[in-house]
Amino acid sequence: MYRVFLVEDEQLIREGIRQLVEWEEYGFKFVGEASDGELAWPLIQKKKPDIVITDIRMPFMDGLSLSRLIKKEFPDTIIIILSGYDDFSYAKEAIEIGVNQYLLKPLSKDQLVGVLQEVKKKKDEMTRLEQYHAQFSKEIQEYLSSSRRSLFDLLVSGKAPVSRILDRAEKIGIDLSAVSYNIVLLMLEEDPLHDSYTSSSADIQEKIERSFSENENIILFSAGIDLTAFFLKAEKDRIEEITGACVKKLESICGAAEQSARWAVTAGDPVARLSSIPECYHAARKTLFRRLFSVKGSGESPLEDQRLFPRPSDPLLDFDPNDLDASKTDQQIIRKFLTNGKLDDVDAFTEEYFKSFGPTGISSTLFRHYILLNIQFTVSAFWESLGKEKFTFAGHPGLQQELKKAVASLDGAESYVSALLKEIIRYRDNVVTNRYHEMMSEVLLYIGEHYSDPEIGLNMVAKVANVSATHFSAVFSQQTGKTFVEYLTEVRMKKAKELLRCTNKSSSSIAREVGYNDPHYFSFLFKKVNGVSPRDYRNGK
């Protein structure tokens, strides 16, 4: 119902108008009244009526002055002026302000009802158009989100010619032209093995999107469920400045967040060609996971007078413990990678992990034995945390063969550790996939119960899943093979076809029942999806 507010200085006329119309019978709700514009204005600000009926000549503040205030703050409000003066100058001024109707007193019931019905028809059309544009905007945003992800995949693949990349970008309204480029990566993730999501990463993601949405030098891309890529483009003398500012802003947002999710930011090196972006991206990604899975420490060798061990005199000890950084053997390094690392990064991680011990450590057979044993203990504990029994080689014959080579050489050790980590991460990913299945089961159930709500959208359902819209969109597409809008439309169309064939309900009624307030938009979408109009489908054509 549309809300109506009345402003009239003569009490008898005010009461007469209020009692003249059966407001709710005609689709209106009378929400308040006042005797002049000054008293009416704060009430209008509070109640936000859809329609204001006001006298033109009143003490303290007249109807025209009140109308100016209303149109300035609430431009969509319909204003009906009542006047006892057939004065063209008043009417002219009212038109200039944006008043919708100018009526002369005395006013009959039929005349007022006729004007109100005309106003209601206009408001209905305005509401329909707003809903149509909102629905269209949601679909466009979903389409653009999917298209942007495809563009980024093409951009960093290294397999597409620049002309094809530029053409794809132009089709979705993105300008990639510049003299210099760079990539900044943000990994923002919850613990994938945690039982439930928190709103922390969702809040951070929303702040980031707001902060960079108007920056013409930075384009955001979803590069995975937990990874956001910032494509930077600028003049050669500004690219490093923009890169630094981008990194600083991201660190500020992530660092200031309460109960911050796990995050890391890194930047690539500027490049002059679009075709060099793949190398820039992969280098930045390698640095990113190195930061994510390292243990903080000085990284410096102890000084001579701060030795932790005596120099080795036993020939069995083929390395000097003082030449090693003890923090590098921390089991948390391996455990953090097992928890959050990606399968594609295992080989690079393993290589960097062994390099971190320096030439003295990795050349020592005894030390390699220790490292392998340390990793084995860490893997076993992690394996059991996934709900499995103690890790043994019985179910992994390939690993047992690799272990025999591991003790003989550095290459063998790296090969074994890579194979071991990959095995564990594959199983972990299965556990995480099952977790996403649980989340998706809840989400699909929610959609099945609320598809008839015209307000349902990506952001609303992401809140049900307690993740950011960006994260949810990526997970949803990964799990269903469809975008959110495609899936929702599919559910609604399936129900609409059932109602068209099995009931005598009108097309307009069915449109509302499946979540579309605008029957014209429903008909347009139905034909787009099914190839025939709702009427033709009902008639079996």
C-alpha positions as CSV (number, residue, x, y, z in Angstrom):
1,M,0.0,0.0,0.0
2,Y,1.1,3.5,-0.7
3,R,1.4,5.8,2.3
4,V,-0.4,9.1,2.3
5,F,0.3,12.2,4.4
6,L,-2.1,15.2,4.6
7,V,-1.2,18.9,5.3
8,E,-4.1,21.3,5.8
9,D,-4.5,24.3,8.1
10,E,-8.3,24.1,8.4
11,Q,-9.2,21.4,10.8
12,L,-12.7,20.7,9.4
13,I,-11.4,20.3,5.9
14,R,-8.5,18.1,7.2
15,E,-10.9,15.8,9.0
16,G,-13.2,15.8,6.1
17,I,-10.6,14.7,3.6
18,R,-9.3,12.0,6.1
19,Q,-12.8,10.6,6.4
20,L,-13.8,11.1,2.8
21,V,-11.9,8.2,1.4
22,E,-11.8,4.5,2.4
23,W,-8.0,4.6,2.0
24,E,-7.1,0.9,2.4
25,E,-9.9,-0.1,0.0
26,Y,-8.2,1.8,-2.8
27,G,-4.7,0.6,-1.9
28,F,-3.5,3.4,0.3
29,K,-2.6,3.8,4.0
30,F,-3.2,7.2,5.8
31,V,-0.1,7.6,7.9
32,G,-0.4,11.1,9.3
33,E,-1.5,14.8,9.1
34,A,-0.3,18.3,10.2
35,S,-1.8,21.8,10.2
36,D,1.0,23.5,8.4
37,G,4.3,22.9,6.5
38,E,6.5,23.6,9.5
39,L,4.9,20.9,11.6
40,A,4.5,18.5,8.7
41,W,8.2,18.5,7.5
42,P,9.8,16.5,10.4
43,L,6.9,14.1,10.3
44,I,7.3,13.6,6.6
45,Q,11.1,13.0,7.1
46,K,10.3,10.3,9.7
47,K,7.3,8.6,8.0
48,K,8.6,9.0,4.4
49,P,5.1,8.9,2.7
50,D,4.7,8.0,-1.0
51,I,2.1,10.7,-1.5
52,V,1.7,14.1,0.2
53,I,-1.6,16.1,-0.1
54,T,-1.0,19.7,0.9
55,D,-2.9,23.0,1.0
56,I,-1.1,25.8,-0.7
57,R,-1.7,28.7,1.7
58,M,-0.9,28.0,5.3
59,P,0.7,29.9,8.2
60,F,4.4,29.4,9.2
61,M,5.3,27.4,6.0
62,D,3.1,27.3,2.9
63,G,2.5,24.3,0.6
64,L,4.9,25.5,-2.1
65,S,7.8,25.9,0.4
66,L,7.1,22.4,1.8
67,S,7.0,21.0,-1.7
68,R,10.4,22.3,-2.4
69,L,11.8,20.6,0.7
70,I,10.1,17.3,-0.2
71,K,11.3,17.3,-3.8
72,K,14.8,18.1,-2.7
73,E,15.1,15.2,-0.2
74,F,12.5,12.8,-1.5
75,P,12.3,13.4,-5.3
76,D,10.1,10.4,-6.0
77,T,7.3,11.5,-3.6
78,I,4.1,12.4,-5.4
79,I,2.7,15.8,-4.3
80,I,-0.9,16.9,-4.7
81,I,-1.6,20.6,-4.1
82,L,-5.0,21.7,-2.9
83,S,-5.9,25.4,-3.5
84,G,-8.9,27.6,-3.1
85,Y,-7.3,30.0,-5.6
86,D,-7.5,29.6,-9.3
87,D,-4.3,31.6,-9.7
88,F,-2.1,30.8,-12.7
89,S,1.0,32.0,-10.9
90,Y,0.6,29.4,-8.1
91,A,0.0,26.7,-10.7
92,K,3.1,27.7,-12.7
93,E,5.3,27.8,-9.6
94,A,3.9,24.4,-8.5
95,I,4.8,22.9,-11.9
96,E,8.3,24.3,-11.7
97,I,8.8,22.7,-8.3
98,G,7.7,19.3,-9.6
99,V,4.2,19.1,-8.1
100,N,2.2,16.3,-9.7
101,Q,-1.4,17.5,-9.3
102,Y,-3.0,20.9,-8.7
103,L,-6.6,20.6,-7.5
104,L,-9.1,23.4,-6.7
105,K,-11.3,23.3,-3.6
106,P,-14.0,22.4,-2.9
107,L,-13.1,18.8,-3.7
108,S,-15.6,15.9,-4.2
109,K,-14.9,12.4,-3.2
110,D,-15.1,11.1,-6.8
111,Q,-12.6,13.8,-7.9
112,L,-10.1,13.0,-5.1
113,V,-10.5,9.2,-5.6
114,G,-10.0,9.6,-9.3
115,V,-6.8,11.6,-8.8
116,L,-5.5,9.1,-6.2
117,Q,-6.2,6.1,-8.6
118,E,-4.3,8.0,-11.3
119,V,-1.4,8.6,-8.9
120,K,-1.5,4.9,-7.8
121,K,-1.3,3.8,-11.4
122,K,1.8,6.1,-11.9
123,K,3.4,4.8,-8.8
124,D,2.8,1.2,-9.8
125,E,4.5,1.8,-13.1
126,M,7.5,3.5,-11.4
127,T,7.8,0.6,-9.0
128,R,7.6,-1.9,-11.9
129,L,10.3,-0.1,-13.7
130,E,12.5,0.1,-10.6
131,Q,12.1,-3.7,-10.0
132,Y,12.8,-4.4,-13.7
133,H,16.0,-2.3,-13.6
134,A,17.0,-3.9,-10.3
135,Q,16.5,-7.4,-11.7
136,F,18.3,-6.5,-14.9
137,S,21.2,-5.0,-13.0
138,K,21.6,-8.1,-10.9
139,E,21.8,-10.3,-14.0
140,I,24.2,-7.9,-15.6
141,Q,26.5,-7.9,-12.5
142,E,26.4,-11.7,-12.4
143,Y,27.3,-11.9,-16.1
144,L,30.1,-9.4,-15.7
145,S,31.5,-11.2,-12.7
146,S,31.6,-14.5,-14.7
147,S,33.0,-12.7,-17.8
148,R,35.7,-10.9,-15.7
149,R,36.9,-14.2,-14.3
150,S,37.1,-15.7,-17.8
151,L,39.0,-12.7,-19.0
152,F,41.5,-13.0,-16.1
153,D,42.1,-16.7,-16.8
154,L,42.8,-15.8,-20.4
155,L,45.1,-12.9,-19.4
156,V,47.4,-15.1,-17.2
157,S,47.2,-18.3,-19.3
158,G,50.0,-17.2,-21.7
159,K,48.1,-19.0,-24.5
160,A,46.0,-16.3,-26.0
161,P,47.1,-13.6,-28.4
162,V,46.9,-10.0,-27.1
163,S,44.4,-9.1,-29.8
164,R,42.0,-11.7,-28.4
165,I,42.5,-10.5,-24.8
166,L,41.8,-6.9,-25.8
167,D,38.7,-7.9,-27.8
168,R,37.3,-9.9,-24.9
169,A,38.0,-7.0,-22.5
170,E,36.3,-4.5,-24.8
171,K,33.1,-6.6,-25.0
172,I,32.6,-6.3,-21.2
173,G,33.7,-2.7,-21.0
174,I,37.2,-3.0,-19.6
175,D,40.0,-1.0,-21.0
176,L,43.4,-2.8,-20.6
177,S,45.4,-0.3,-22.6
178,A,48.4,1.2,-20.8
179,V,52.2,1.7,-21.0
180,S,53.0,-0.3,-17.9
181,Y,51.3,-3.1,-16.0
182,N,51.6,-5.0,-12.7
183,I,49.8,-7.6,-10.6
184,V,49.1,-7.4,-6.9
185,L,47.7,-10.5,-5.3
186,L,45.7,-10.8,-2.1
187,M,45.1,-14.2,-0.5
188,L,42.3,-13.9,2.0
189,E,41.2,-17.2,3.5
190,E,39.5,-18.9,6.4
191,D,40.9,-22.2,7.7
192,P,39.5,-24.6,5.0
193,L,39.2,-27.3,7.7
194,H,37.3,-25.1,10.2
195,D,33.8,-26.3,10.9
196,S,32.1,-23.0,9.9
197,Y,32.8,-19.7,8.2
198,T,33.0,-16.3,10.0
199,S,32.1,-13.0,8.6
200,S,35.6,-11.6,8.9
201,S,36.8,-12.3,5.3
202,A,33.4,-11.2,3.9
203,D,33.7,-7.9,5.7
204,I,37.2,-7.4,4.5
205,Q,36.3,-8.2,0.9
206,E,33.4,-5.8,0.9
207,K,35.7,-2.9,2.2
208,I,38.3,-3.7,-0.4
209,E,35.7,-3.7,-3.2
210,R,34.4,-0.3,-2.0
211,S,37.9,1.1,-1.7
212,F,39.0,0.3,-5.2
213,S,35.7,0.5,-7.2
214,E,36.4,4.0,-8.4
215,N,40.1,3.7,-9.1
216,E,40.7,3.8,-12.9
217,N,44.2,2.4,-12.6
218,I,43.2,-0.7,-10.7
219,I,40.9,-3.5,-12.0
220,L,39.8,-6.3,-9.5
221,F,39.6,-9.9,-10.7
222,S,38.6,-13.0,-8.8
223,A,41.5,-15.4,-9.3
224,G,40.1,-18.2,-7.2
225,I,38.0,-18.9,-4.2
226,D,40.4,-17.2,-1.8
227,L,42.6,-15.2,-4.3
228,T,41.9,-11.7,-5.6
229,A,44.1,-10.2,-8.3
230,F,44.5,-6.4,-8.8
231,F,45.4,-5.6,-12.3
232,L,47.4,-2.3,-12.3
233,K,47.8,-0.2,-15.4
234,A,49.5,3.3,-15.6
235,E,52.2,5.4,-17.2
236,K,55.7,4.0,-16.7
237,D,56.7,6.7,-14.2
238,R,53.6,6.0,-12.0
239,I,53.3,2.2,-12.0
240,E,55.5,1.6,-9.0
241,E,53.8,4.4,-7.0
242,I,50.4,2.9,-7.7
243,T,51.7,-0.6,-6.9
244,G,53.0,0.6,-3.5
245,A,49.8,2.5,-2.7
246,C,47.7,-0.6,-3.6
247,V,49.7,-2.9,-1.4
248,K,49.7,-0.4,1.5
249,K,45.9,0.1,1.2
250,L,45.3,-3.7,1.3
251,E,47.6,-4.2,4.3
252,S,45.8,-1.4,6.1
253,I,42.3,-2.9,5.5
254,C,43.3,-6.4,6.3
255,G,45.4,-5.5,9.3
256,A,42.7,-3.3,10.9
257,A,40.0,-5.9,10.6
258,E,38.7,-7.4,13.8
259,Q,39.3,-11.1,14.1
260,S,41.1,-10.9,10.9
261,A,41.1,-13.9,8.6
262,R,44.4,-15.2,7.4
263,W,45.8,-13.0,4.6
264,A,48.9,-12.1,2.6
265,V,49.6,-9.4,0.0
266,T,52.3,-9.4,-2.6
267,A,53.1,-7.6,-5.9
268,G,54.9,-8.6,-9.0
269,D,57.4,-6.6,-11.0
270,P,56.1,-4.0,-13.5
271,V,56.1,-5.1,-17.1
272,A,55.7,-3.1,-20.3
273,R,53.7,-5.6,-22.3
274,L,50.3,-7.2,-21.8
275,S,51.9,-10.5,-23.1
276,S,54.3,-10.4,-20.1
277,I,51.4,-10.5,-17.5
278,P,51.5,-14.3,-17.1
279,E,55.2,-14.2,-16.0
280,C,54.4,-11.3,-13.7
281,Y,51.4,-13.2,-12.2
282,H,53.2,-16.5,-11.6
283,A,56.2,-14.7,-10.0
284,A,53.8,-12.8,-7.7
285,R,52.0,-16.0,-6.8
286,K,55.2,-17.8,-6.0
287,T,56.2,-14.9,-3.6
288,L,52.7,-15.0,-2.1
289,F,52.7,-18.6,-1.0
290,R,56.3,-18.2,0.3
291,R,55.0,-15.4,2.6
292,L,52.0,-17.4,3.6
293,F,53.9,-20.5,4.6
294,S,57.0,-19.1,6.2
295,V,57.8,-18.7,9.9
296,K,58.8,-15.2,10.9
297,G,62.4,-14.9,12.2
298,S,65.6,-13.0,11.6
299,G,66.8,-15.5,9.1
300,E,70.3,-14.6,10.1
301,S,72.9,-17.1,11.3
302,P,73.9,-16.8,15.0
303,L,77.1,-14.8,15.6
304,E,80.3,-16.7,16.6
305,D,80.0,-15.8,20.3
306,Q,76.3,-16.8,20.4
307,R,76.8,-20.4,19.2
308,L,74.1,-22.8,20.4
309,F,76.2,-25.9,19.9
310,P,79.9,-26.7,20.1
311,R,81.7,-27.3,16.8
312,P,81.3,-30.9,15.7
313,S,84.2,-33.2,16.5
314,D,82.3,-36.4,16.0
315,P,82.8,-37.5,12.3
316,L,79.2,-38.8,12.3
317,L,78.0,-35.2,12.6
318,D,78.6,-34.1,9.0
319,F,77.3,-30.5,9.5
320,D,77.7,-27.6,11.9
321,P,74.3,-26.9,13.7
322,N,75.4,-23.3,14.2
323,D,75.2,-22.7,10.5
324,L,71.5,-23.5,10.5
325,D,68.4,-21.4,11.3
326,A,66.5,-23.5,13.8
327,S,63.2,-21.7,13.0
328,K,63.2,-23.3,9.5
329,T,62.7,-26.7,11.1
330,D,59.5,-25.6,12.8
331,Q,56.7,-28.1,12.1
332,Q,54.3,-25.2,11.7
333,I,55.8,-24.4,8.3
334,I,54.7,-27.7,6.9
335,R,51.4,-27.8,8.8
336,K,50.5,-24.3,7.5
337,F,51.1,-25.4,3.9
338,L,49.2,-28.6,4.4
339,T,46.3,-26.5,5.8
340,N,46.2,-23.8,3.2
341,G,48.5,-24.6,0.3
342,K,47.5,-25.4,-3.2
343,L,48.3,-28.5,-5.1
344,D,49.9,-26.6,-8.0
345,D,52.3,-24.9,-5.6
346,V,53.7,-28.1,-3.9
347,D,56.8,-28.4,-6.1
348,A,57.8,-24.8,-5.8
349,F,57.1,-24.9,-2.0
350,T,59.3,-28.0,-1.6
351,E,62.1,-26.4,-3.5
352,E,62.0,-23.2,-1.5
353,Y,61.7,-25.2,1.8
354,F,64.9,-27.2,1.2
355,K,66.7,-24.1,-0.1
356,S,65.9,-22.3,3.2
357,F,68.3,-24.6,5.1
358,G,71.3,-23.4,3.0
359,P,74.0,-25.5,1.4
360,T,75.4,-26.8,4.7
361,G,72.1,-28.4,5.8
362,I,70.9,-29.9,2.6
363,S,74.3,-31.4,1.7
364,S,74.2,-33.3,5.0
365,T,72.8,-36.9,4.9
366,L,72.2,-36.9,8.6
367,F,70.3,-33.5,8.5
368,R,68.2,-34.7,5.6
369,H,67.3,-37.7,7.7
370,Y,66.2,-35.4,10.5
371,I,64.2,-33.2,8.1
372,L,62.4,-36.2,6.5
373,L,61.6,-37.6,9.9
374,N,60.3,-34.2,11.1
375,I,58.1,-33.9,8.0
376,Q,56.8,-37.4,8.5
377,F,55.7,-36.6,12.1
378,T,54.0,-33.4,10.9
379,V,52.2,-35.2,8.1
380,S,51.1,-38.0,10.4
381,A,49.6,-35.6,12.9
382,F,47.8,-33.6,10.1
383,W,46.5,-36.8,8.6
384,E,44.9,-37.8,11.9
385,S,43.4,-34.3,12.2
386,L,41.5,-35.0,9.0
387,G,39.8,-37.9,10.7
388,K,42.0,-40.7,9.4
389,E,43.8,-43.4,11.3
390,K,47.6,-43.2,11.7
391,F,49.4,-42.6,8.3
392,T,51.2,-45.7,7.0
393,F,52.8,-46.6,3.7
394,A,50.6,-49.7,3.3
395,G,48.1,-47.7,1.3
396,H,50.7,-45.6,-0.5
397,P,53.2,-48.0,-2.2
398,G,54.4,-45.2,-4.5
399,L,55.5,-43.2,-1.5
400,Q,57.4,-46.1,-0.1
401,Q,59.5,-46.4,-3.2
402,E,60.2,-42.6,-3.2
403,L,61.3,-42.8,0.5
404,K,64.1,-45.3,-0.4
405,K,65.5,-42.7,-2.8
406,A,64.9,-39.8,-0.4
407,V,67.8,-40.6,2.0
408,A,70.3,-41.0,-0.8
409,S,70.2,-37.5,-2.4
410,L,68.8,-34.0,-2.2
411,D,66.8,-34.6,-5.4
412,G,65.4,-37.8,-3.9
413,A,64.4,-36.0,-0.7
414,E,62.6,-33.2,-2.6
415,S,60.9,-35.7,-4.9
416,Y,59.6,-37.7,-1.9
417,V,58.4,-34.7,0.1
418,S,56.6,-33.3,-3.0
419,A,54.9,-36.6,-3.5
420,L,54.0,-36.9,0.2
421,L,52.5,-33.4,0.4
422,K,50.5,-33.9,-2.8
423,E,49.0,-37.1,-1.5
424,I,47.9,-35.3,1.7
425,I,46.6,-32.2,0.0
426,R,44.5,-34.3,-2.4
427,Y,42.9,-35.9,0.5
428,R,42.5,-32.6,2.3
429,D,40.8,-31.1,-0.8
430,N,38.3,-34.0,-0.7
431,V,37.5,-33.1,2.9
432,V,37.1,-29.4,2.0
433,T,35.0,-30.4,-1.0
434,N,32.7,-32.3,1.3
435,R,32.5,-29.2,3.5
436,Y,31.5,-27.1,0.4
437,H,28.9,-29.7,-0.3
438,E,27.5,-29.2,3.1
439,M,27.4,-25.4,2.6
440,M,25.9,-25.9,-0.9
441,S,23.2,-28.2,0.5
442,E,22.2,-25.5,2.9
443,V,22.3,-22.8,0.2
444,L,20.3,-24.9,-2.4
445,L,17.7,-25.7,0.3
446,Y,17.4,-22.0,1.1
447,I,17.0,-21.1,-2.6
448,G,14.4,-23.9,-2.9
449,E,12.4,-22.3,-0.1
450,H,12.9,-18.7,-1.0
451,Y,13.0,-18.5,-4.8
452,S,9.6,-16.8,-4.8
453,D,11.1,-13.8,-2.9
454,P,11.7,-11.0,-5.4
455,E,14.5,-9.7,-3.2
456,I,16.6,-12.9,-3.2
457,G,20.0,-12.4,-4.7
458,L,23.7,-13.3,-4.6
459,N,24.4,-11.0,-1.6
460,M,21.5,-12.3,0.4
461,V,22.3,-15.9,-0.1
462,A,26.0,-15.3,0.5
463,K,25.1,-13.9,4.0
464,V,23.2,-17.2,4.6
465,A,26.4,-19.0,3.8
466,N,28.3,-16.4,5.9
467,V,30.9,-15.7,3.2
468,S,31.6,-12.7,1.0
469,A,29.6,-12.4,-2.3
470,T,32.8,-12.8,-4.3
471,H,33.8,-16.0,-2.4
472,F,30.3,-17.4,-2.6
473,S,30.0,-16.7,-6.4
474,A,33.3,-18.6,-7.0
475,V,32.3,-21.6,-4.8
476,F,28.7,-21.7,-6.3
477,S,30.0,-21.7,-9.9
478,Q,32.6,-24.3,-9.0
479,Q,30.1,-26.6,-7.3
480,T,27.1,-26.3,-9.7
481,G,28.7,-25.4,-13.0
482,K,26.3,-22.4,-13.2
483,T,26.2,-18.8,-12.1
484,F,23.9,-18.0,-9.2
485,V,21.5,-16.1,-11.5
486,E,21.4,-19.0,-14.0
487,Y,20.6,-21.5,-11.2
488,L,17.9,-19.3,-9.6
489,T,16.3,-18.6,-13.0
490,E,16.3,-22.4,-13.7
491,V,14.5,-23.1,-10.5
492,R,11.9,-20.4,-11.1
493,M,11.3,-21.4,-14.7
494,K,10.8,-25.0,-13.7
495,K,8.2,-24.0,-11.2
496,A,6.6,-21.6,-13.7
497,K,6.2,-24.4,-16.3
498,E,4.6,-26.6,-13.7
499,L,2.1,-23.9,-12.8
500,L,1.3,-23.1,-16.4
501,R,0.6,-26.7,-17.3
502,C,-1.1,-27.8,-14.1
503,T,-3.2,-24.7,-13.0
504,N,-5.5,-22.1,-14.4
505,K,-3.6,-19.2,-12.8
506,S,-2.9,-16.2,-14.9
507,S,0.6,-15.5,-16.2
508,S,0.8,-12.4,-14.0
509,S,-0.1,-14.5,-10.9
510,I,2.5,-17.1,-11.8
511,A,5.1,-14.5,-12.3
512,R,4.6,-13.2,-8.7
513,E,4.5,-16.7,-7.3
514,V,7.9,-17.5,-8.7
515,G,9.6,-14.3,-7.7
516,Y,8.9,-11.7,-10.5
517,N,6.9,-8.6,-9.6
518,D,6.9,-7.5,-13.2
519,P,4.9,-9.9,-15.5
520,H,6.3,-8.3,-18.6
521,Y,9.9,-9.1,-17.4
522,F,8.7,-12.7,-16.5
523,S,7.3,-13.2,-20.0
524,F,10.5,-11.8,-21.6
525,L,12.7,-14.1,-19.5
526,F,10.5,-17.1,-20.0
527,K,10.7,-16.9,-23.7
528,K,14.4,-16.2,-23.6
529,V,15.0,-19.4,-21.5
530,N,12.4,-21.7,-23.0
531,G,12.1,-20.4,-26.6
532,V,8.3,-19.8,-26.3
533,S,6.0,-17.4,-24.5
534,P,4.2,-18.5,-21.3
535,R,0.9,-18.5,-23.3
536,D,2.3,-20.7,-26.1
537,Y,3.9,-23.1,-23.5
538,R,0.5,-23.4,-21.8
539,N,-1.1,-24.2,-25.1
540,G,1.4,-26.8,-25.9
541,K,3.2,-25.0,-28.7
